[in-house]
Every structure is written in structure tokens, then in C-alpha cells.
Amino acid sequence: MNRFRLCIAVVLPLALATGACSKRDADRIATPVPPDAPAPTVAEAHWVWDRDALRAAVNQAAQSPLVQSALSEAPAEGLTPCFDLAVRVAAMSETGTPFWVTFLPYVFGSDSTHALIVSVLEDNASRIAEPAEVILGRDPSPLETGFKPYPWGAGTIWVKSGAAFANKAGAPGLAAEKRHWLQFFDCLVTRMPAGCAAGAAIGAEIGGPTAPYAAAIGCGVGAAVGAAACAFDLL
């Protein structure tokens, strides 16, 4: 199995989320809010589709000292980047502050079920990088400890989040303790499916039977908002 297919297998949750979102700006749906949810702090979020902008952001993030520090803490033997499947969310807070989330996927050797995803969260004032090991399509082996199971679609995704890194006095260092307690990827695998479901319901209601793709568009928008909300909490 080639590297591209391996990356599709291990980065499938993110690939599906971005693929559900329409590339047409005119089809954007307002930020979905699940029932009984607190007032959102994210006013708008969308996946970055411009190839040049995405490539530039991915290259800059991958070469940053923060990402290198995050990789140094990971079991990186045989780790191969899959940046052709990297994705990025651009968002805006309710106060008008822009922020971004970039997902950098890496695959472990020839294991089509095991990935490392480094999430880079940034606004105009700060940047945070957090690694997470992800297992999809099987249960962890007895030697693979520390993973938490989360429902994902019809199956289970296993996640092991690492410590976040942030810039300190111009050099990378461990992020503040409160950010350790609120780990990004653990938040992500909860809020992205919830956002997808809420957005799909809104899209289906707005589009009706005459717009069969409205639910998929709403899912993509809702998933982006879910990822952005997790980033906003940490930033």
C-alpha cells in the first residue's frame, strides 16, 4: 500500500470533514449551535481551499520550532509526513479576532491504522502546537497504552494527546498548565461530530429535498466551527 493510501486511512476523519464542506462561498451556512449549548465565541469558520495559501501555511507550520518540539516528544521512529492531506481552518471570533488551526498528519511506517497529527493553533499574538497519536480501524495493542476511545461515525477512534508547546520568550516551551488540562484533540473529537450533526440538520432544513447537498455542506461548516471552538478555548 503506497504512502498516499496509508495517509488516507489514518487521516480519514479529517479528510471526511473537509470533504463534506462545499467549496462555494455562497453556500456557507450560519454557525450551527447545538441545542442547550452555551453562546458561541466563534462567529465564523471555514476550511481553507486555496492551494497556494494552504501550502504556504503548512510549510511554515511544519518548519516552526514549536512543531519540531512537538515531534521530539512523539515516538517518531519511521514517521513520514503526509502534507498532501494537511488541512486548515480559518475562523473569526465574535469580537472580530482572526485565528487559524492547521492539521499536520504523519504516518507511522507501514501501519495504515496509526497516525500522528500535530495541531497548530494560532492567532495574531500566539501559537500553540500539540501532537496527538490516533488509531483508527483497530484497538490499541497491549503495548500501545494511554489511548482514549471516542465514538466516530459508526466506529471508534483512539486518541492519545501529548503536551502542548507554546512560544516563551521567543523560544518553544511547554504551554501553561491550564492548557495541559484542556487538550485540543480530545476536545476536537467531541465537538467536530457534534458540529457536523448540528450543521447537517440546519442545512437539511434550509435546503430541503431540492438541495440534496445542503446537509453535507452544513456538516462541513459545523465541523469547522467545532474545531475552531476548541482552538479558541486554548488560545
NUBAMI-195113 format. One record per residue (C-alpha): residue in one letter; x, y, z. Coordinates in Angstrom, 3 decimals. Example, Ala and Ser with C-alpha at 12.3 -4.5 7.8 and 13.67 -1.06 7.14 Angstrom:
2
  r         u         v         w
  a    12.300    -4.500     7.800
  s    13.670    -1.060     7.140
***
This chain:
235
  r         u         v         w
  m     0.000     0.000     0.000
  n     1.507     3.336    -1.031
  r     2.050     6.299     1.254
  f    -0.914     8.256    -0.123
  r    -3.339     5.433     0.629
  l    -1.829     4.988     4.090
  c    -2.393     8.657     4.841
  i    -5.982     8.472     3.662
  a    -6.578     5.589     6.068
  v    -5.150     7.328     9.130
  v    -6.312    10.880     8.371
  l    -9.769     9.798     7.223
  p   -11.683    11.644     9.971
  l   -10.232    14.999     8.928
  a   -10.424    14.199     5.231
  l   -14.112    13.350     5.541
  a   -14.812    16.510     7.486
  t   -13.218    18.762     4.885
  g   -14.699    16.817     2.000
  a   -18.197    17.381     3.314
  c   -17.824    21.140     3.051
  s   -18.720    22.906    -0.169
  k   -16.021    24.974    -1.875
  r   -18.594    27.584    -2.842
  d   -18.604    30.601    -0.513
  a   -22.180    31.333    -1.478
  d   -23.309    28.088     0.110
  r   -21.987    28.841     3.595
  i   -24.422    28.249     6.413
  a   -24.551    30.276     9.616
  t   -22.659    28.916    12.612
  p   -24.718    25.979    13.952
  v   -25.455    25.900    17.660
  p   -26.483    22.517    19.153
  p   -29.495    22.591    21.495
  d   -28.711    23.687    25.072
  a   -25.209    24.812    24.039
  p   -23.685    27.985    25.528
  a   -23.466    31.075    23.364
  p   -20.711    30.553    20.764
  t   -17.479    32.534    20.843
  v   -16.784    31.607    17.187
  a   -18.642    33.813    14.729
  e   -17.481    32.078    11.541
  a   -15.187    29.243    10.461
  h   -14.384    27.574     7.159
  w   -11.873    25.186     5.610
  v    -9.073    26.793     3.592
  w    -9.361    25.634    -0.010
  d    -6.868    27.894    -1.795
  r    -3.988    25.556    -2.597
  d    -1.242    28.156    -2.528
  a    -2.411    29.617     0.781
  l    -2.758    26.144     2.288
  r     0.655    25.008     1.066
  a     2.351    28.130     2.426
  a     0.680    27.771     5.830
  v     1.524    24.067     6.063
  n     5.178    24.603     5.143
  q     5.553    27.446     7.614
  a     3.931    25.448    10.411
  a     5.916    22.269     9.737
  q     9.236    24.124     9.897
  s     8.431    26.007    13.084
  p    10.381    25.249    16.300
  l     7.064    24.547    18.048
  v     6.186    21.696    15.692
  q     9.724    20.330    15.876
  s     9.449    20.358    19.683
  a     6.114    18.552    19.490
  l     7.631    15.921    17.190
  s    10.587    15.445    19.531
  e     8.176    14.274    22.253
  a     6.481    11.748    19.961
  p     7.575     8.184    19.170
  a     8.859     9.372    15.803
  e    10.659     6.272    14.520
  g     9.595     5.703    10.924
  l     7.358     8.788    10.944
  t     6.549    10.119     7.454
  p     4.768    13.420     6.753
  c     1.587    13.354     4.637
  f     1.295    17.071     3.970
  d    -0.663    16.482     0.757
  l    -3.560    15.716     3.114
  a    -2.951    18.548     5.586
  v    -5.990    20.718     6.297
  r    -6.539    24.181     7.759
  v    -9.424    26.069     9.350
  a    -9.694    29.867     9.261
  a   -12.009    31.377    11.868
  m   -13.203    34.626    13.382
  s   -14.256    35.232    16.974
  e   -17.361    37.203    17.878
  t   -15.112    40.175    18.682
  g   -13.586    40.102    15.189
  t   -10.280    38.423    16.091
  p    -8.989    36.044    13.383
  f    -7.394    32.699    14.276
  w    -6.390    29.523    12.477
  v    -5.950    25.767    13.012
  t    -3.585    23.709    10.840
  f    -3.507    19.898    10.993
  l    -0.195    18.260    10.025
  p    -0.571    14.478     9.518
  y     2.249    11.937     9.812
  v     2.015     8.174     9.318
  f     3.851     5.524    11.342
  g     5.834     3.332     8.962
  s     3.601     0.884     7.094
  d     0.836     0.852     9.726
  s    -2.282     2.018     7.881
  t    -4.175     2.465    11.164
  h    -1.728     4.621    13.141
  a    -1.040     8.352    12.681
  l     0.431    11.309    14.491
  i    -1.415    14.590    13.907
  v     0.217    17.819    15.062
  s    -2.358    20.587    15.503
  v    -1.050    24.146    15.196
  l    -3.334    26.777    16.757
  e    -2.544    30.433    16.157
  d    -3.893    33.950    16.310
  n    -2.176    37.297    15.826
  a    -0.495    37.080    19.242
  s     0.283    33.438    19.984
  r     0.903    29.982    18.549
  i     0.462    26.547    20.139
  a     1.415    23.107    18.762
  e     0.010    19.892    20.190
  p     0.691    16.329    18.966
  a    -1.856    13.517    19.159
  e    -1.466     9.865    18.257
  v    -4.529     8.486    16.514
  i    -5.515     4.860    15.913
  l    -8.392     4.186    13.529
  g    -9.692     0.820    12.338
  r    -8.434    -1.328    15.217
  d    -7.993    -1.344    19.001
  p    -4.618    -0.419    20.542
  s    -2.296    -3.340    21.246
  p    -1.225    -4.118    24.837
  l     1.965    -2.162    24.153
  e     0.039     0.918    22.974
  t    -1.022     2.461    26.262
  g    -2.655     5.740    27.216
  f    -5.214     5.912    24.395
  k    -8.800     7.070    24.973
  p   -11.687     5.766    22.848
  y   -14.185     8.145    21.250
  p   -17.181     7.331    19.036
  w   -16.572     8.472    15.453
  g   -19.254     7.750    12.887
  a   -20.095     4.067    13.073
  g   -16.770     3.152    14.688
  t   -14.242     4.215    17.308
  i   -11.233     6.485    17.115
  w    -8.482     6.087    19.740
  v    -6.607     9.246    20.735
  k    -3.508     9.871    22.846
  s    -2.918    13.606    23.193
  g     0.516    14.962    24.020
  a     1.634    18.071    25.882
  a     1.132    21.368    24.071
  f     4.032    23.681    23.234
  a     3.896    27.476    23.059
  n     6.409    30.259    22.467
  k     8.070    31.524    25.646
  a    10.465    34.473    25.435
  g    10.950    33.727    21.764
  a    11.689    30.014    22.290
  p     9.368    26.964    22.353
  g     8.371    25.568    25.733
  l     5.563    23.655    27.395
  a     2.287    25.555    27.391
  a     0.593    26.783    30.561
  e    -0.822    24.157    32.907
  k    -4.429    25.046    32.182
  r    -3.751    24.226    28.547
  h    -2.456    20.811    29.565
  w    -5.806    20.122    31.177
  l    -7.728    21.156    28.074
  q    -6.092    19.068    25.366
  f    -7.032    20.066    21.864
  f    -7.558    16.762    20.085
  d    -9.675    15.351    22.926
  c   -11.898    18.411    22.505
  l   -11.834    18.049    18.728
  v   -13.182    14.504    18.554
  t   -16.138    15.593    20.674
  r   -17.031    18.924    19.099
  m   -16.412    18.133    15.433
  p   -19.044    15.353    15.214
  a   -21.482    17.451    17.263
  g   -20.896    20.434    14.982
  c   -21.294    18.239    11.905
  a   -24.612    16.857    13.164
  a   -25.973    20.292    14.064
  g   -24.846    21.816    10.780
  a   -26.262    18.917     8.748
  a   -29.644    19.308    10.442
  i   -29.700    23.058     9.707
  g   -28.580    22.502     6.122
  a   -31.236    19.855     5.502
  e   -33.919    22.118     6.956
  i   -32.839    25.103     4.860
  g   -32.173    23.216     1.650
  g   -34.950    20.670     1.783
  p   -35.331    17.949    -0.858
  t   -34.432    20.356    -3.681
  a   -30.874    20.788    -2.338
  p   -29.559    17.286    -1.587
  y   -26.058    18.523    -0.729
  a   -27.207    21.054     1.866
  a   -26.775    18.596     4.751
  a   -23.219    17.769     3.642
  i   -22.389    21.463     3.336
  g   -23.813    22.081     6.811
  c   -21.790    19.168     8.217
  g   -18.567    20.619     6.841
  v   -19.303    24.066     8.208
  g   -20.299    22.650    11.600
  a   -17.157    20.512    11.787
  a   -15.001    23.555    11.041
  v   -16.784    25.546    13.741
  g   -16.261    22.676    16.208
  a   -12.527    22.644    15.507
  a   -12.376    26.430    15.773
  a   -14.206    26.419    19.108
  c   -11.636    24.023    20.568
  a    -8.795    26.225    19.310
  f   -10.423    29.365    20.700
  d   -10.651    27.742    24.149
  l    -6.900    27.137    24.176
  l    -5.855    30.443    22.630
***
